[in-house]
């Protein structure tokens, strides 16, 4: 088995374990309701599939966000892409942040709201002091972001499946699928360039 394959298997296992730990913590602390339609973060109806993999504690992901937001808006508005945002928990507290992103989308599932919540969580992660659910809820209240807890395990399972399918072992990553053609881009500059290339 090659070293790269071993690293990929370890990364996939680590992602699964981290998501499972956060689900267990959420269950033990209460307040988790059954999912209502599972607000899976997919937006747009275009023929080109785009998956963006980010981690809230990844500085290059945070730096890339302002550059990709207007591109993604245009591509979705023009019916060019179907976008899926995949929170990738490579950092200790990222699964907790991923859970609260989904909680917020459970109250208002729209692309613009997703961008607002992502930016809020990126800012909180940069602060490094917001590492408990209480602190994240304080940030949400300050930004007037409503949330509704539910069991996100089915969504986390889908995240895990996509991470394995696309062989994601670094963030930020972007996978673009056109018909049978599939390409992966890693790093902000290459992702921005790839998204620009999708514009007519």
C-alpha positions in Angstrom: 0.0 0.0 0.0 1.4 3.4 -1.0 2.0 6.1 1.6 -0.6 8.4 -0.1 -3.2 5.6 0.2 -2.4 5.1 3.8 -2.7 8.8 4.5 -6.1 8.9 2.6 -7.5 6.0 4.6 -6.3 7.6 7.9 -7.8 11.0 6.9 -11.2 9.4 6.0 -11.2 7.5 9.3 -10.3 10.6 11.3 -13.1 12.6 9.6 -15.6 9.9 10.5 -14.4 9.7 14.1 -14.4 13.5 14.6 -18.0 13.8 13.2 -19.1 10.9 15.4 -17.6 12.5 18.6 -19.4 15.8 17.9 -22.8 14.0 17.4 -22.3 12.1 20.6 -21.6 15.4 22.5 -24.6 17.0 21.0 -26.8 14.1 22.0 -25.5 14.1 25.6 -25.9 17.8 26.1 -29.6 17.7 24.9 -31.5 19.9 22.6 -31.2 17.8 19.5 -34.4 17.3 17.5 -35.0 14.9 14.6 -34.0 16.3 11.2 -36.7 18.0 9.2 -35.8 17.5 5.6 -32.0 17.6 6.2 -30.8 21.0 5.0 -28.0 19.6 2.9 -25.9 22.5 1.5 -26.5 22.2 -2.2 -27.5 25.3 -4.2 -28.3 26.0 -7.9 -29.5 23.7 -10.7 -26.8 24.0 -13.3 -25.4 21.1 -15.2 -21.8 21.5 -13.8 -21.3 20.0 -10.4 -19.0 22.0 -8.1 -18.0 20.8 -4.6 -16.1 23.1 -2.3 -14.3 21.6 0.6 -13.2 23.9 3.4 -12.3 23.9 7.1 -13.2 27.0 9.2 -9.8 26.9 11.0 -7.9 26.8 7.7 -6.4 30.3 7.0 -6.2 29.7 3.2 -9.9 28.8 3.2 -10.7 32.0 5.0 -8.6 34.0 2.7 -10.2 32.4 -0.4 -13.8 33.1 0.7 -14.1 36.7 -0.4 -12.7 35.9 -3.9 -15.0 32.9 -4.6 -18.3 34.3 -3.2 -19.0 36.7 -6.2 -18.0 34.0 -8.7 -20.3 31.4 -7.1 -23.2 33.9 -7.0 -22.8 34.5 -10.8 -22.4 30.9 -11.6 -25.5 29.9 -9.6 -27.6 32.9 -10.8 -26.8 32.1 -14.5 -27.7 28.4 -14.1 -24.2 27.2 -14.8 -23.4 25.2 -11.7 -24.9 23.1 -8.9 -22.8 23.9 -5.8 -22.3 21.7 -2.8 -20.4 23.1 0.3 -18.7 20.4 2.3 -17.4 21.2 5.8 -14.2 19.2 6.1 -13.2 18.6 9.8 -9.4 18.5 9.7 -9.2 20.7 12.8 -10.1 19.9 16.4 -13.2 22.1 16.6 -14.3 22.1 13.0 -17.0 19.4 13.5 -18.6 21.6 16.1 -18.6 24.5 13.6 -20.0 22.3 10.9 -22.9 21.3 13.2 -23.8 24.9 13.9 -23.6 25.8 10.2 -26.2 23.1 9.6 -28.3 24.3 12.6 -28.5 27.8 11.0 -29.4 26.3 7.6 -32.1 24.3 9.3 -33.8 27.6 10.1 -33.2 29.3 6.7 -31.8 27.2 3.9 -30.6 29.6 1.2 -27.3 30.3 -0.5 -27.0 33.9 0.7 -27.7 32.8 4.2 -25.1 30.0 3.9 -22.5 32.7 2.9 -23.5 34.8 5.9 -23.2 31.9 8.3 -19.9 30.7 6.8 -18.4 34.2 7.1 -19.5 34.4 10.7 -18.0 31.0 11.5 -14.7 31.9 9.7 -14.5 35.0 11.8 -15.2 33.1 15.0 -12.6 30.5 14.1 -10.0 33.2 13.5 -10.6 34.4 17.0 -9.7 31.0 18.4 -11.6 31.7 21.6 -15.0 30.4 20.3 -14.5 26.7 20.9 -17.7 25.7 22.8 -21.3 25.6 21.7 -22.1 28.4 24.2 -19.6 30.7 22.6 -20.8 30.0 19.1 -24.4 30.6 20.2 -23.2 34.0 21.6 -21.8 34.9 18.2 -24.9 33.8 16.4 -27.1 35.9 18.8 -24.8 38.9 18.2 -25.3 38.5 14.4 -29.0 37.7 14.8 -28.5 34.3 13.2 -31.3 31.9 14.2 -30.6 28.2 14.5 -32.5 25.0 15.2 -30.7 21.9 16.6 -31.3 18.6 14.9 -29.4 15.3 14.4 -27.0 16.0 11.5 -25.5 12.5 11.4 -27.1 11.7 8.0 -25.5 14.8 6.6 -22.2 14.1 8.2 -22.3 10.6 6.7 -22.9 12.2 3.2 -19.9 14.5 3.9 -17.8 11.5 4.7 -18.8 9.7 1.5 -18.0 12.8 -0.6 -14.6 13.3 1.1 -13.7 9.7 0.3 -15.1 9.7 -3.2 -13.2 12.9 -4.1 -10.0 11.8 -2.2 -9.9 15.1 -0.3 -6.9 15.3 2.0 -6.3 19.1 2.1 -8.3 22.3 2.3 -9.3 24.3 0.4 -10.2 21.8 -2.3 -12.7 22.0 -5.2 -14.0 19.3 -7.4 -15.6 20.2 -10.7 -17.6 17.6 -12.7 -18.7 18.1 -16.3 -20.4 15.1 -17.8 -17.9 12.3 -17.3 -15.0 14.6 -16.7 -13.9 15.2 -13.1 -11.1 17.6 -12.0 -9.8 18.5 -8.5 -8.1 21.8 -7.6 -6.3 22.5 -4.3 -5.4 25.9 -2.9 -7.2 29.2 -3.2 -5.5 30.6 -6.4 -6.1 27.4 -8.4 -9.7 27.2 -7.2 -10.4 30.8 -8.1 -8.9 30.3 -11.5 -11.0 27.2 -12.1 -14.2 28.9 -11.1 -13.4 31.8 -13.4 -13.0 29.3 -16.2 -16.6 28.2 -15.8 -17.9 31.7 -16.7 -19.3 32.1 -20.2 
